Amino acid sequence: MLRYTLRRALLALLVAFTVSVATFLLLHTATDPAQAIAGPDADAATVQQVRVQHGFDRPLAVQYAAWLRGVVRGELGESYIWHRQVSELLAAHAPVTIALALSAMLITVVIAIPLGIVAAMRPNTIIDRIALTLAVTAQAVPSFWLGLMLIVLFSVYFDLLPSGGMMTIGSGKTGLALALDIARHLVLPATTLGLFYVAIYARLMRASMLEVYNLDFITTARAKGLTEGRIAWTHAFRNALLPVVTLAGVQFGHLLGGSILVETVFAWPGLGRLVFDALLQRDLNLLLGILFVSSVVVILANLIVDLTYGFLDPRIVHK
């Protein structure tokens, strides 16, 4: 297991390096960073002065090496519009988006996996059709519209949950009270983001369970007289979970990217709004830092998935 972990960690480092090179080259060749800093109305002399001042006149390989040395030291440069270190902005906004993505993932898994198992236990019955219909309906609804409807229902009509923001401004809450306040603000955006993926996970779990049901050890379990519930949750569940774990690692990156619309609807102060501002202002350093850190988070999520695979199915470790 240790050798398997080290091998996967080295592959993750290689992927992170490749992503950093590709992202750096893409952003520096797609736009002129000196022109973006100087402004669209700046003359050629001013643009050239900015280019020399920030080192954009040097070869791309030299610029990348300097940027990579900063990354190793935890420095991602300075934001051109906020005039703060990119690492400071990311440290302030990334945990907020990751909390939203993890909460959405938890909601997705808690709803989708039981739906998929129940549908697989009663295939082609009314229960199966109702479960899949509910799941597909949740995926078909646009996330921004669903978010607005949840605000109207739970914030305006029933007045149960806050309509936006991360916490109650001016409340002065600390400790457990503050944590509960943030959790209340997190319910609606996390639900909005998580419901979109319920159909994918539910259908995958159903298909995986039906495939496992055809294996010999399930037939043996039935021959022993075990109940269908015990067969599903004790014997089939763990084997059917592997494809879902794989999808979770891949979808975590989609959750980070898909949070932009949800963060806008609910005024959630995460990376989504920061990306939007960086794109509008063409803040190259900030955009580069966000893309790189987001990529690293996705790579780490996939590494965790690989290690979880090794735990769920020890045969993978010895391949």
C-alpha positions as CSV (number, residue, x, y, z in Angstrom):
1,M,0.0,0.0,0.0
2,L,2.9,2.4,0.7
3,R,4.5,1.7,-2.7
4,Y,1.1,2.2,-4.3
5,T,0.6,5.5,-2.5
6,L,4.1,6.8,-3.4
7,R,3.6,5.9,-7.1
8,R,0.2,7.7,-7.2
9,A,1.7,10.8,-5.4
10,L,4.5,11.0,-8.0
11,L,2.1,10.8,-10.8
12,A,0.0,13.6,-9.2
13,L,3.1,15.8,-9.0
14,L,3.8,15.2,-12.7
15,V,0.3,16.1,-13.6
16,A,0.4,19.3,-11.5
17,F,3.7,20.3,-13.2
18,T,2.2,19.7,-16.7
19,V,-1.0,21.6,-15.8
20,S,1.1,24.6,-14.5
21,V,3.1,24.7,-17.8
22,A,0.0,24.5,-20.0
23,T,-1.9,27.1,-18.0
24,F,1.0,29.5,-17.9
25,L,1.7,29.3,-21.7
26,L,-2.0,29.5,-22.5
27,L,-2.7,32.7,-20.5
28,H,0.6,34.4,-21.6
29,T,0.0,33.7,-25.3
30,A,-3.7,34.4,-25.3
31,T,-3.4,38.0,-24.2
32,D,-0.8,40.7,-23.7
33,P,-0.4,41.1,-19.9
34,A,1.4,44.4,-20.2
35,Q,-1.6,45.8,-22.3
36,A,-4.0,44.5,-19.7
37,I,-2.2,46.2,-16.9
38,A,-1.7,49.5,-18.7
39,G,-5.3,49.6,-19.9
40,P,-6.8,49.6,-23.4
41,D,-6.2,53.3,-24.0
42,A,-2.5,53.3,-23.1
43,D,0.0,54.3,-25.7
44,A,2.9,52.0,-27.0
45,A,5.5,53.7,-24.8
46,T,3.5,53.1,-21.6
47,V,2.8,49.5,-22.5
48,Q,6.5,48.9,-23.2
49,Q,7.4,50.5,-19.8
50,V,4.9,48.2,-18.0
51,R,6.3,45.2,-20.0
52,V,9.9,45.9,-18.8
53,Q,8.8,46.8,-15.3
54,H,7.0,43.5,-14.7
55,G,9.5,41.4,-16.7
56,F,7.2,40.5,-19.6
57,D,9.9,41.3,-22.1
58,R,11.9,38.2,-20.9
59,P,11.5,34.8,-22.6
60,L,8.5,32.8,-21.5
61,A,10.7,30.0,-20.1
62,V,12.5,32.6,-17.9
63,Q,9.1,34.0,-16.8
64,Y,7.8,30.6,-16.0
65,A,10.8,29.6,-14.0
66,A,10.5,32.7,-11.9
67,W,6.8,32.1,-11.4
68,L,7.4,28.5,-10.5
69,R,10.1,29.5,-7.9
70,G,7.5,31.7,-6.3
71,V,4.9,28.9,-6.3
72,V,7.4,26.7,-4.4
73,R,7.8,29.4,-1.8
74,G,4.0,29.9,-1.6
75,E,4.1,33.2,-3.6
76,L,1.8,33.6,-6.6
77,G,2.5,37.2,-7.4
78,E,0.4,40.3,-6.8
79,S,-3.1,40.9,-8.1
80,Y,-3.2,43.9,-10.5
81,I,-6.7,45.0,-9.5
82,W,-6.7,44.2,-5.8
83,H,-3.0,45.1,-5.2
84,R,-2.7,42.2,-2.8
85,Q,-0.8,39.0,-2.9
86,V,-2.7,36.3,-4.9
87,S,-2.0,33.8,-2.2
88,E,-3.8,36.0,0.3
89,L,-6.9,36.3,-1.9
90,L,-6.9,32.6,-2.5
91,A,-6.5,31.8,1.2
92,A,-9.5,34.0,1.9
93,H,-11.8,32.7,-0.9
94,A,-10.7,29.1,-1.7
95,P,-11.9,27.5,1.6
96,V,-15.3,29.1,1.1
97,T,-15.7,27.5,-2.3
98,I,-14.3,24.2,-1.2
99,A,-16.8,24.2,1.7
100,L,-19.6,24.8,-0.8
101,A,-18.3,22.1,-3.1
102,L,-17.9,19.5,-0.3
103,S,-21.3,20.3,1.1
104,A,-22.9,19.9,-2.3
105,M,-21.0,16.6,-2.9
106,L,-22.3,15.3,0.5
107,I,-25.9,16.3,-0.4
108,T,-25.5,14.6,-3.8
109,V,-24.2,11.3,-2.3
110,V,-26.7,11.2,0.6
111,I,-29.6,11.5,-1.8
112,A,-28.3,9.7,-4.9
113,I,-26.8,6.5,-3.5
114,P,-30.0,5.5,-1.6
115,L,-32.0,6.3,-4.7
116,G,-29.8,4.2,-6.9
117,I,-29.9,1.3,-4.4
118,V,-33.6,1.4,-4.0
119,A,-34.1,1.5,-7.8
120,A,-31.8,-1.4,-8.3
121,M,-33.6,-3.5,-5.6
122,R,-36.9,-3.0,-7.5
123,P,-35.9,-2.7,-11.2
124,N,-38.6,-1.8,-13.7
125,T,-41.1,-1.2,-11.0
126,I,-43.0,2.0,-10.0
127,I,-40.4,2.6,-7.3
128,D,-37.6,2.4,-9.9
129,R,-39.4,4.8,-12.2
130,I,-40.2,7.3,-9.5
131,A,-36.6,7.4,-8.2
132,L,-35.2,7.9,-11.7
133,T,-37.8,10.5,-12.6
134,L,-37.0,12.6,-9.5
135,A,-33.3,12.3,-10.2
136,V,-33.5,13.3,-13.8
137,T,-35.9,16.2,-13.0
138,A,-33.4,17.6,-10.6
139,Q,-30.7,17.5,-13.3
140,A,-32.9,19.1,-15.9
141,V,-33.6,22.2,-13.9
142,P,-31.1,25.0,-14.4
143,S,-29.1,25.7,-11.3
144,F,-29.6,29.5,-11.3
145,W,-33.4,29.0,-11.7
146,L,-33.5,26.3,-8.9
147,G,-31.5,28.7,-6.7
148,L,-34.0,31.5,-7.2
149,M,-36.9,29.2,-6.6
150,L,-35.4,27.9,-3.4
151,I,-34.8,31.6,-2.2
152,V,-38.5,32.4,-3.0
153,L,-39.7,29.3,-1.2
154,F,-37.5,29.1,1.9
155,S,-36.4,32.7,2.3
156,V,-39.3,34.8,1.2
157,Y,-42.4,32.6,1.7
158,F,-41.4,30.5,4.8
159,D,-38.6,32.8,6.0
160,L,-36.6,29.7,7.2
161,L,-33.2,30.3,5.6
162,P,-31.2,33.3,4.6
163,S,-31.3,34.3,0.9
164,G,-27.6,35.1,0.4
165,G,-24.2,35.8,1.8
166,M,-22.0,33.7,4.0
167,M,-23.0,35.0,7.4
168,T,-25.3,37.5,9.1
169,I,-23.5,40.8,8.8
170,G,-23.1,42.7,12.1
171,S,-24.4,39.8,14.3
172,G,-21.2,39.6,16.3
173,K,-21.5,35.8,16.6
174,T,-18.4,33.7,17.5
175,G,-17.6,30.1,18.0
176,L,-20.4,27.6,17.7
177,A,-23.0,30.3,17.1
178,L,-21.0,31.6,14.1
179,A,-20.5,28.1,12.7
180,L,-24.3,27.4,12.9
181,D,-24.9,30.8,11.2
182,I,-22.6,29.9,8.3
183,A,-24.2,26.4,8.1
184,R,-27.7,28.1,7.7
185,H,-26.3,30.3,4.9
186,L,-24.7,27.2,3.3
187,V,-27.9,25.1,3.0
188,L,-29.5,26.7,0.0
189,P,-26.4,27.2,-2.2
190,A,-25.1,23.7,-1.4
191,T,-28.5,22.1,-2.1
192,T,-28.8,24.0,-5.4
193,L,-25.4,22.9,-6.5
194,G,-25.7,19.3,-5.3
195,L,-29.2,18.5,-6.8
196,F,-27.9,18.9,-10.3
197,Y,-25.6,15.9,-9.9
198,V,-28.1,13.6,-8.2
199,A,-29.3,12.0,-11.4
200,I,-25.8,11.1,-12.6
201,Y,-24.9,9.4,-9.3
202,A,-28.3,7.7,-8.9
203,R,-28.3,6.2,-12.4
204,L,-24.6,5.1,-12.0
205,M,-25.3,3.5,-8.7
206,R,-28.4,1.7,-10.0
207,A,-26.4,0.3,-13.0
208,S,-23.5,-0.7,-10.9
209,M,-25.8,-2.5,-8.4
210,L,-27.6,-4.3,-11.2
211,E,-24.2,-5.5,-12.5
212,V,-23.1,-6.7,-9.1
213,Y,-26.4,-8.5,-8.6
214,N,-25.5,-10.8,-11.6
215,L,-22.3,-12.0,-9.9
216,D,-22.0,-15.5,-8.4
217,F,-21.4,-14.4,-4.8
218,I,-24.8,-12.6,-4.8
219,T,-26.4,-15.9,-5.9
220,T,-24.6,-17.7,-3.1
221,A,-25.9,-15.1,-0.6
222,R,-29.5,-15.6,-1.8
223,A,-29.0,-19.3,-1.6
224,K,-28.1,-18.9,2.1
225,G,-31.5,-17.3,2.7
226,L,-30.2,-13.7,3.3
227,T,-32.7,-10.9,3.0
228,E,-32.6,-8.6,0.0
229,G,-31.9,-5.7,2.2
230,R,-28.8,-7.4,3.8
231,I,-27.6,-8.5,0.4
232,A,-27.9,-5.0,-1.0
233,W,-26.2,-3.1,1.8
234,T,-23.8,-5.7,3.1
235,H,-22.6,-7.6,0.0
236,A,-23.4,-5.5,-3.1
237,F,-23.0,-2.0,-1.9
238,R,-19.2,-2.0,-1.4
239,N,-18.5,-3.6,-4.8
240,A,-20.9,-1.3,-6.6
241,L,-19.4,1.8,-4.9
242,L,-16.2,1.8,-7.0
243,P,-17.5,3.5,-10.1
244,V,-19.3,6.1,-7.9
245,V,-16.0,6.9,-6.1
246,T,-14.3,7.4,-9.5
247,L,-17.0,9.8,-10.6
248,A,-16.8,11.7,-7.3
249,G,-13.2,12.5,-7.9
250,V,-13.9,13.7,-11.5
251,Q,-17.0,15.6,-10.6
252,F,-15.3,17.5,-7.7
253,G,-13.6,19.7,-10.3
254,H,-16.9,20.3,-12.0
255,L,-18.4,21.3,-8.7
256,L,-15.7,23.9,-8.3
257,G,-16.3,25.3,-11.8
258,G,-20.1,25.0,-11.5
259,S,-20.1,27.0,-8.3
260,I,-19.6,30.3,-10.2
261,L,-23.4,30.7,-11.1
262,V,-24.5,29.5,-7.7
263,E,-22.1,31.9,-5.9
264,T,-23.5,34.7,-8.0
265,V,-27.1,33.9,-7.2
266,F,-26.5,33.5,-3.5
267,A,-23.7,36.2,-3.2
268,W,-21.4,33.5,-1.8
269,P,-17.9,35.0,-1.5
270,G,-15.9,32.2,-3.1
271,L,-13.5,31.7,-6.0
272,G,-16.4,31.9,-8.5
273,R,-16.8,35.7,-8.0
274,L,-13.1,36.1,-7.8
275,V,-12.7,34.4,-11.2
276,F,-15.4,36.6,-12.7
277,D,-13.7,39.8,-11.5
278,A,-10.3,38.5,-12.8
279,L,-11.7,37.8,-16.2
280,L,-13.4,41.2,-16.5
281,Q,-10.2,43.1,-15.4
282,R,-7.8,40.7,-17.2
283,D,-5.9,40.2,-14.0
284,L,-3.4,37.6,-15.3
285,N,-1.6,36.9,-12.0
286,L,-4.9,36.4,-10.2
287,L,-6.4,34.2,-12.9
288,L,-3.3,32.1,-13.2
289,G,-3.2,31.6,-9.5
290,I,-6.8,30.6,-9.3
291,L,-6.6,28.1,-12.2
292,F,-3.4,26.5,-10.8
293,V,-4.7,26.1,-7.3
294,S,-8.1,24.8,-8.6
295,S,-6.2,22.3,-10.7
296,V,-4.1,21.2,-7.7
297,V,-7.3,20.7,-5.7
298,V,-8.8,18.5,-8.4
299,I,-5.5,16.5,-8.7
300,L,-5.5,16.0,-4.9
301,A,-9.2,14.9,-5.1
302,N,-8.3,12.3,-7.7
303,L,-5.3,11.1,-5.6
304,I,-7.7,10.6,-2.7
305,V,-10.0,8.6,-5.0
306,D,-7.1,6.4,-6.2
307,L,-6.1,5.7,-2.5
308,T,-9.7,5.0,-1.7
309,Y,-9.9,2.5,-4.6
310,G,-6.9,0.7,-3.1
311,F,-8.7,0.5,0.3
312,L,-12.0,-0.7,-1.2
313,D,-10.4,-3.2,-3.6
314,P,-7.0,-4.4,-2.4
315,R,-6.4,-6.2,-5.7
316,I,-5.8,-2.8,-7.4
317,V,-2.7,-2.2,-5.1
318,H,-0.9,-5.3,-6.5
319,K,-1.5,-4.5,-10.2
